């Protein structure tokens, strides 16, 4: 089972390429290969355009499988699929281990230069460093959040 935790700084180069730091590379690549698959594949997308999410393809395919069981008339499913398709792209690392973040996502989330990668158990969150630091200051973990986590046994 994949468990990505912690954070690592990274850089998106002028061509929009991101090289995964060694902190996450080995675990992600072994999981992204999947059973019977050749090569390493990821799905990179966003839920809101403010930050990005990098999923090993098998994790994203499991999300798609769960969505396939939701009626197509469900408005939340439709919005989720529209947004994740708009920002999303299946990507494969090049020989140097870099992959290109789609231009529309790169521009919306301001993913250029120094970014931060955050382990989110089964995927990575990719944030413009300044945007994420402002978000941390504006949206701290509060007592309501802690109460909800306590209700979940955490």
Biotite code that builds the C-alpha atoms (Angstrom):
import biotite.structure as struc

atoms = struc.array([
    struc.Atom([0.000, 0.000, 0.000], chain_id="A", res_id=1, res_name="UNK", atom_name="CA", element="C"),
    struc.Atom([1.321, 3.414, -0.991], chain_id="A", res_id=2, res_name="UNK", atom_name="CA", element="C"),
    struc.Atom([1.917, 5.895, 1.815], chain_id="A", res_id=3, res_name="UNK", atom_name="CA", element="C"),
    struc.Atom([3.359, 9.241, 0.790], chain_id="A", res_id=4, res_name="UNK", atom_name="CA", element="C"),
    struc.Atom([4.166, 11.539, 3.695], chain_id="A", res_id=5, res_name="UNK", atom_name="CA", element="C"),
    struc.Atom([6.173, 14.640, 4.360], chain_id="A", res_id=6, res_name="UNK", atom_name="CA", element="C"),
    struc.Atom([7.261, 17.344, 1.972], chain_id="A", res_id=7, res_name="UNK", atom_name="CA", element="C"),
    struc.Atom([10.028, 18.136, -0.456], chain_id="A", res_id=8, res_name="UNK", atom_name="CA", element="C"),
    struc.Atom([10.977, 21.226, -2.407], chain_id="A", res_id=9, res_name="UNK", atom_name="CA", element="C"),
    struc.Atom([11.151, 20.863, -6.174], chain_id="A", res_id=10, res_name="UNK", atom_name="CA", element="C"),
    struc.Atom([11.602, 23.017, -9.246], chain_id="A", res_id=11, res_name="UNK", atom_name="CA", element="C"),
    struc.Atom([9.515, 23.299, -12.395], chain_id="A", res_id=12, res_name="UNK", atom_name="CA", element="C"),
    struc.Atom([11.883, 24.281, -15.204], chain_id="A", res_id=13, res_name="UNK", atom_name="CA", element="C"),
    struc.Atom([11.234, 26.792, -18.001], chain_id="A", res_id=14, res_name="UNK", atom_name="CA", element="C"),
    struc.Atom([9.761, 24.013, -20.175], chain_id="A", res_id=15, res_name="UNK", atom_name="CA", element="C"),
    struc.Atom([7.226, 23.098, -17.489], chain_id="A", res_id=16, res_name="UNK", atom_name="CA", element="C"),
    struc.Atom([9.010, 19.905, -16.454], chain_id="A", res_id=17, res_name="UNK", atom_name="CA", element="C"),
    struc.Atom([9.115, 18.585, -12.909], chain_id="A", res_id=18, res_name="UNK", atom_name="CA", element="C"),
    struc.Atom([11.632, 16.041, -11.689], chain_id="A", res_id=19, res_name="UNK", atom_name="CA", element="C"),
    struc.Atom([10.404, 14.089, -8.686], chain_id="A", res_id=20, res_name="UNK", atom_name="CA", element="C"),
    struc.Atom([12.688, 14.418, -5.657], chain_id="A", res_id=21, res_name="UNK", atom_name="CA", element="C"),
    struc.Atom([14.192, 11.173, -4.362], chain_id="A", res_id=22, res_name="UNK", atom_name="CA", element="C"),
    struc.Atom([12.038, 11.591, -1.228], chain_id="A", res_id=23, res_name="UNK", atom_name="CA", element="C"),
    struc.Atom([9.032, 10.442, -3.255], chain_id="A", res_id=24, res_name="UNK", atom_name="CA", element="C"),
    struc.Atom([10.471, 9.029, -6.477], chain_id="A", res_id=25, res_name="UNK", atom_name="CA", element="C"),
    struc.Atom([11.086, 5.385, -5.553], chain_id="A", res_id=26, res_name="UNK", atom_name="CA", element="C"),
    struc.Atom([7.747, 4.746, -3.851], chain_id="A", res_id=27, res_name="UNK", atom_name="CA", element="C"),
    struc.Atom([5.756, 6.594, -6.491], chain_id="A", res_id=28, res_name="UNK", atom_name="CA", element="C"),
    struc.Atom([7.444, 4.957, -9.449], chain_id="A", res_id=29, res_name="UNK", atom_name="CA", element="C"),
    struc.Atom([7.126, 1.420, -8.115], chain_id="A", res_id=30, res_name="UNK", atom_name="CA", element="C"),
    struc.Atom([3.435, 1.989, -7.415], chain_id="A", res_id=31, res_name="UNK", atom_name="CA", element="C"),
    struc.Atom([2.793, 3.879, -10.670], chain_id="A", res_id=32, res_name="UNK", atom_name="CA", element="C"),
    struc.Atom([4.116, 0.981, -12.693], chain_id="A", res_id=33, res_name="UNK", atom_name="CA", element="C"),
    struc.Atom([1.215, -1.224, -11.597], chain_id="A", res_id=34, res_name="UNK", atom_name="CA", element="C"),
    struc.Atom([0.782, -4.908, -12.277], chain_id="A", res_id=35, res_name="UNK", atom_name="CA", element="C"),
    struc.Atom([1.468, -5.974, -15.844], chain_id="A", res_id=36, res_name="UNK", atom_name="CA", element="C"),
    struc.Atom([2.228, -2.420, -16.983], chain_id="A", res_id=37, res_name="UNK", atom_name="CA", element="C"),
    struc.Atom([5.347, -1.298, -18.738], chain_id="A", res_id=38, res_name="UNK", atom_name="CA", element="C"),
    struc.Atom([6.638, 2.128, -17.864], chain_id="A", res_id=39, res_name="UNK", atom_name="CA", element="C"),
    struc.Atom([5.635, 4.519, -15.144], chain_id="A", res_id=40, res_name="UNK", atom_name="CA", element="C"),
    struc.Atom([2.458, 6.570, -15.646], chain_id="A", res_id=41, res_name="UNK", atom_name="CA", element="C"),
    struc.Atom([0.818, 9.295, -13.590], chain_id="A", res_id=42, res_name="UNK", atom_name="CA", element="C"),
    struc.Atom([-2.298, 11.413, -13.817], chain_id="A", res_id=43, res_name="UNK", atom_name="CA", element="C"),
    struc.Atom([-1.739, 15.065, -12.912], chain_id="A", res_id=44, res_name="UNK", atom_name="CA", element="C"),
    struc.Atom([-4.777, 17.275, -12.361], chain_id="A", res_id=45, res_name="UNK", atom_name="CA", element="C"),
    struc.Atom([-6.435, 19.785, -10.043], chain_id="A", res_id=46, res_name="UNK", atom_name="CA", element="C"),
    struc.Atom([-9.745, 20.116, -8.252], chain_id="A", res_id=47, res_name="UNK", atom_name="CA", element="C"),
    struc.Atom([-9.744, 23.915, -8.298], chain_id="A", res_id=48, res_name="UNK", atom_name="CA", element="C"),
    struc.Atom([-6.781, 25.269, -10.269], chain_id="A", res_id=49, res_name="UNK", atom_name="CA", element="C"),
    struc.Atom([-5.030, 26.561, -7.131], chain_id="A", res_id=50, res_name="UNK", atom_name="CA", element="C"),
    struc.Atom([-2.771, 23.535, -6.699], chain_id="A", res_id=51, res_name="UNK", atom_name="CA", element="C"),
    struc.Atom([-2.156, 20.262, -8.507], chain_id="A", res_id=52, res_name="UNK", atom_name="CA", element="C"),
    struc.Atom([-2.410, 16.593, -7.606], chain_id="A", res_id=53, res_name="UNK", atom_name="CA", element="C"),
    struc.Atom([-0.117, 13.899, -8.939], chain_id="A", res_id=54, res_name="UNK", atom_name="CA", element="C"),
    struc.Atom([-1.624, 10.417, -8.796], chain_id="A", res_id=55, res_name="UNK", atom_name="CA", element="C"),
    struc.Atom([0.087, 7.155, -9.688], chain_id="A", res_id=56, res_name="UNK", atom_name="CA", element="C"),
    struc.Atom([-2.062, 5.943, -12.588], chain_id="A", res_id=57, res_name="UNK", atom_name="CA", element="C"),
    struc.Atom([-3.366, 2.868, -10.681], chain_id="A", res_id=58, res_name="UNK", atom_name="CA", element="C"),
    struc.Atom([-4.660, 5.175, -7.915], chain_id="A", res_id=59, res_name="UNK", atom_name="CA", element="C"),
    struc.Atom([-6.392, 7.426, -10.459], chain_id="A", res_id=60, res_name="UNK", atom_name="CA", element="C"),
    struc.Atom([-7.877, 4.398, -12.225], chain_id="A", res_id=61, res_name="UNK", atom_name="CA", element="C"),
    struc.Atom([-9.338, 3.229, -8.889], chain_id="A", res_id=62, res_name="UNK", atom_name="CA", element="C"),
    struc.Atom([-11.003, 6.650, -8.510], chain_id="A", res_id=63, res_name="UNK", atom_name="CA", element="C"),
    struc.Atom([-12.396, 6.324, -12.039], chain_id="A", res_id=64, res_name="UNK", atom_name="CA", element="C"),
    struc.Atom([-13.714, 2.838, -11.225], chain_id="A", res_id=65, res_name="UNK", atom_name="CA", element="C"),
    struc.Atom([-15.587, 4.197, -8.197], chain_id="A", res_id=66, res_name="UNK", atom_name="CA", element="C"),
    struc.Atom([-16.950, 7.073, -10.291], chain_id="A", res_id=67, res_name="UNK", atom_name="CA", element="C"),
    struc.Atom([-18.167, 4.625, -12.937], chain_id="A", res_id=68, res_name="UNK", atom_name="CA", element="C"),
    struc.Atom([-20.635, 3.309, -10.334], chain_id="A", res_id=69, res_name="UNK", atom_name="CA", element="C"),
    struc.Atom([-22.105, 6.780, -9.737], chain_id="A", res_id=70, res_name="UNK", atom_name="CA", element="C"),
    struc.Atom([-25.024, 7.725, -12.017], chain_id="A", res_id=71, res_name="UNK", atom_name="CA", element="C"),
    struc.Atom([-24.014, 10.029, -14.872], chain_id="A", res_id=72, res_name="UNK", atom_name="CA", element="C"),
    struc.Atom([-26.816, 12.386, -13.819], chain_id="A", res_id=73, res_name="UNK", atom_name="CA", element="C"),
    struc.Atom([-25.075, 13.095, -10.496], chain_id="A", res_id=74, res_name="UNK", atom_name="CA", element="C"),
    struc.Atom([-24.041, 16.779, -10.639], chain_id="A", res_id=75, res_name="UNK", atom_name="CA", element="C"),
    struc.Atom([-21.042, 16.338, -8.299], chain_id="A", res_id=76, res_name="UNK", atom_name="CA", element="C"),
    struc.Atom([-19.685, 13.547, -10.508], chain_id="A", res_id=77, res_name="UNK", atom_name="CA", element="C"),
    struc.Atom([-20.138, 15.686, -13.609], chain_id="A", res_id=78, res_name="UNK", atom_name="CA", element="C"),
    struc.Atom([-18.380, 18.707, -12.065], chain_id="A", res_id=79, res_name="UNK", atom_name="CA", element="C"),
    struc.Atom([-15.548, 16.539, -10.709], chain_id="A", res_id=80, res_name="UNK", atom_name="CA", element="C"),
    struc.Atom([-14.966, 14.907, -14.092], chain_id="A", res_id=81, res_name="UNK", atom_name="CA", element="C"),
    struc.Atom([-15.172, 18.202, -15.972], chain_id="A", res_id=82, res_name="UNK", atom_name="CA", element="C"),
    struc.Atom([-12.690, 19.958, -13.701], chain_id="A", res_id=83, res_name="UNK", atom_name="CA", element="C"),
    struc.Atom([-10.225, 17.078, -13.438], chain_id="A", res_id=84, res_name="UNK", atom_name="CA", element="C"),
    struc.Atom([-10.356, 16.526, -17.214], chain_id="A", res_id=85, res_name="UNK", atom_name="CA", element="C"),
    struc.Atom([-9.892, 20.248, -17.921], chain_id="A", res_id=86, res_name="UNK", atom_name="CA", element="C"),
    struc.Atom([-6.735, 20.455, -15.824], chain_id="A", res_id=87, res_name="UNK", atom_name="CA", element="C"),
    struc.Atom([-5.653, 16.838, -16.172], chain_id="A", res_id=88, res_name="UNK", atom_name="CA", element="C"),
    struc.Atom([-3.302, 14.834, -18.297], chain_id="A", res_id=89, res_name="UNK", atom_name="CA", element="C"),
    struc.Atom([-1.749, 11.400, -18.203], chain_id="A", res_id=90, res_name="UNK", atom_name="CA", element="C"),
    struc.Atom([2.017, 11.865, -18.024], chain_id="A", res_id=91, res_name="UNK", atom_name="CA", element="C"),
    struc.Atom([5.060, 9.653, -18.281], chain_id="A", res_id=92, res_name="UNK", atom_name="CA", element="C"),
    struc.Atom([8.540, 10.598, -17.067], chain_id="A", res_id=93, res_name="UNK", atom_name="CA", element="C"),
    struc.Atom([11.273, 11.051, -19.672], chain_id="A", res_id=94, res_name="UNK", atom_name="CA", element="C"),
    struc.Atom([14.674, 9.322, -19.476], chain_id="A", res_id=95, res_name="UNK", atom_name="CA", element="C"),
    struc.Atom([15.801, 11.854, -16.836], chain_id="A", res_id=96, res_name="UNK", atom_name="CA", element="C"),
    struc.Atom([12.711, 11.243, -14.698], chain_id="A", res_id=97, res_name="UNK", atom_name="CA", element="C"),
    struc.Atom([10.993, 14.528, -15.598], chain_id="A", res_id=98, res_name="UNK", atom_name="CA", element="C"),
    struc.Atom([7.415, 14.969, -16.721], chain_id="A", res_id=99, res_name="UNK", atom_name="CA", element="C"),
    struc.Atom([5.625, 17.976, -18.174], chain_id="A", res_id=100, res_name="UNK", atom_name="CA", element="C"),
    struc.Atom([2.854, 19.604, -16.174], chain_id="A", res_id=101, res_name="UNK", atom_name="CA", element="C"),
    struc.Atom([0.068, 20.568, -18.624], chain_id="A", res_id=102, res_name="UNK", atom_name="CA", element="C"),
    struc.Atom([0.333, 24.277, -19.547], chain_id="A", res_id=103, res_name="UNK", atom_name="CA", element="C"),
    struc.Atom([-3.237, 25.111, -18.500], chain_id="A", res_id=104, res_name="UNK", atom_name="CA", element="C"),
    struc.Atom([-2.636, 23.620, -15.044], chain_id="A", res_id=105, res_name="UNK", atom_name="CA", element="C"),
    struc.Atom([0.833, 25.125, -14.754], chain_id="A", res_id=106, res_name="UNK", atom_name="CA", element="C"),
    struc.Atom([-0.565, 28.592, -15.484], chain_id="A", res_id=107, res_name="UNK", atom_name="CA", element="C"),
    struc.Atom([-3.645, 28.316, -13.250], chain_id="A", res_id=108, res_name="UNK", atom_name="CA", element="C"),
    struc.Atom([-1.711, 26.989, -10.239], chain_id="A", res_id=109, res_name="UNK", atom_name="CA", element="C"),
    struc.Atom([1.361, 29.155, -10.927], chain_id="A", res_id=110, res_name="UNK", atom_name="CA", element="C"),
    struc.Atom([3.604, 26.092, -10.966], chain_id="A", res_id=111, res_name="UNK", atom_name="CA", element="C"),
    struc.Atom([6.878, 27.574, -12.129], chain_id="A", res_id=112, res_name="UNK", atom_name="CA", element="C"),
    struc.Atom([10.233, 27.757, -10.428], chain_id="A", res_id=113, res_name="UNK", atom_name="CA", element="C"),
    struc.Atom([10.248, 26.673, -6.795], chain_id="A", res_id=114, res_name="UNK", atom_name="CA", element="C"),
    struc.Atom([7.274, 24.591, -5.719], chain_id="A", res_id=115, res_name="UNK", atom_name="CA", element="C"),
    struc.Atom([6.504, 22.364, -2.763], chain_id="A", res_id=116, res_name="UNK", atom_name="CA", element="C"),
    struc.Atom([5.420, 18.710, -2.938], chain_id="A", res_id=117, res_name="UNK", atom_name="CA", element="C"),
    struc.Atom([3.329, 17.339, -0.084], chain_id="A", res_id=118, res_name="UNK", atom_name="CA", element="C"),
    struc.Atom([2.706, 13.649, 0.559], chain_id="A", res_id=119, res_name="UNK", atom_name="CA", element="C"),
    struc.Atom([-1.039, 12.967, 0.791], chain_id="A", res_id=120, res_name="UNK", atom_name="CA", element="C"),
    struc.Atom([-0.874, 9.200, 1.434], chain_id="A", res_id=121, res_name="UNK", atom_name="CA", element="C"),
    struc.Atom([-1.846, 8.016, -2.075], chain_id="A", res_id=122, res_name="UNK", atom_name="CA", element="C"),
    struc.Atom([-0.903, 11.084, -4.145], chain_id="A", res_id=123, res_name="UNK", atom_name="CA", element="C"),
    struc.Atom([1.237, 14.202, -4.065], chain_id="A", res_id=124, res_name="UNK", atom_name="CA", element="C"),
    struc.Atom([-0.052, 17.750, -3.766], chain_id="A", res_id=125, res_name="UNK", atom_name="CA", element="C"),
    struc.Atom([1.938, 20.261, -5.854], chain_id="A", res_id=126, res_name="UNK", atom_name="CA", element="C"),
    struc.Atom([1.785, 23.905, -4.792], chain_id="A", res_id=127, res_name="UNK", atom_name="CA", element="C"),
    struc.Atom([3.417, 27.170, -5.689], chain_id="A", res_id=128, res_name="UNK", atom_name="CA", element="C"),
    struc.Atom([5.406, 27.777, -2.517], chain_id="A", res_id=129, res_name="UNK", atom_name="CA", element="C"),
    struc.Atom([4.096, 31.310, -1.900], chain_id="A", res_id=130, res_name="UNK", atom_name="CA", element="C"),
    struc.Atom([0.492, 30.306, -2.571], chain_id="A", res_id=131, res_name="UNK", atom_name="CA", element="C"),
    struc.Atom([0.746, 27.401, -0.145], chain_id="A", res_id=132, res_name="UNK", atom_name="CA", element="C"),
    struc.Atom([2.368, 29.465, 2.600], chain_id="A", res_id=133, res_name="UNK", atom_name="CA", element="C"),
    struc.Atom([-0.403, 32.093, 2.295], chain_id="A", res_id=134, res_name="UNK", atom_name="CA", element="C"),
    struc.Atom([-3.002, 29.310, 2.415], chain_id="A", res_id=135, res_name="UNK", atom_name="CA", element="C"),
    struc.Atom([-1.432, 27.871, 5.578], chain_id="A", res_id=136, res_name="UNK", atom_name="CA", element="C"),
    struc.Atom([-1.586, 31.279, 7.243], chain_id="A", res_id=137, res_name="UNK", atom_name="CA", element="C"),
    struc.Atom([-5.180, 31.961, 6.127], chain_id="A", res_id=138, res_name="UNK", atom_name="CA", element="C"),
    struc.Atom([-6.595, 28.475, 6.734], chain_id="A", res_id=139, res_name="UNK", atom_name="CA", element="C"),
    struc.Atom([-4.920, 26.967, 9.819], chain_id="A", res_id=140, res_name="UNK", atom_name="CA", element="C"),
    struc.Atom([-6.000, 23.652, 11.279], chain_id="A", res_id=141, res_name="UNK", atom_name="CA", element="C"),
    struc.Atom([-8.754, 24.740, 13.657], chain_id="A", res_id=142, res_name="UNK", atom_name="CA", element="C"),
    struc.Atom([-10.790, 23.284, 16.474], chain_id="A", res_id=143, res_name="UNK", atom_name="CA", element="C"),
    struc.Atom([-13.601, 22.258, 14.083], chain_id="A", res_id=144, res_name="UNK", atom_name="CA", element="C"),
    struc.Atom([-11.080, 20.335, 11.982], chain_id="A", res_id=145, res_name="UNK", atom_name="CA", element="C"),
    struc.Atom([-9.655, 18.647, 15.065], chain_id="A", res_id=146, res_name="UNK", atom_name="CA", element="C"),
    struc.Atom([-13.154, 17.730, 16.261], chain_id="A", res_id=147, res_name="UNK", atom_name="CA", element="C"),
    struc.Atom([-13.975, 16.153, 12.887], chain_id="A", res_id=148, res_name="UNK", atom_name="CA", element="C"),
    struc.Atom([-10.717, 14.201, 12.995], chain_id="A", res_id=149, res_name="UNK", atom_name="CA", element="C"),
    struc.Atom([-11.501, 13.041, 16.533], chain_id="A", res_id=150, res_name="UNK", atom_name="CA", element="C"),
    struc.Atom([-14.887, 11.809, 15.287], chain_id="A", res_id=151, res_name="UNK", atom_name="CA", element="C"),
    struc.Atom([-12.954, 9.742, 12.728], chain_id="A", res_id=152, res_name="UNK", atom_name="CA", element="C"),
    struc.Atom([-10.791, 8.274, 15.483], chain_id="A", res_id=153, res_name="UNK", atom_name="CA", element="C"),
    struc.Atom([-7.698, 10.315, 14.631], chain_id="A", res_id=154, res_name="UNK", atom_name="CA", element="C"),
])
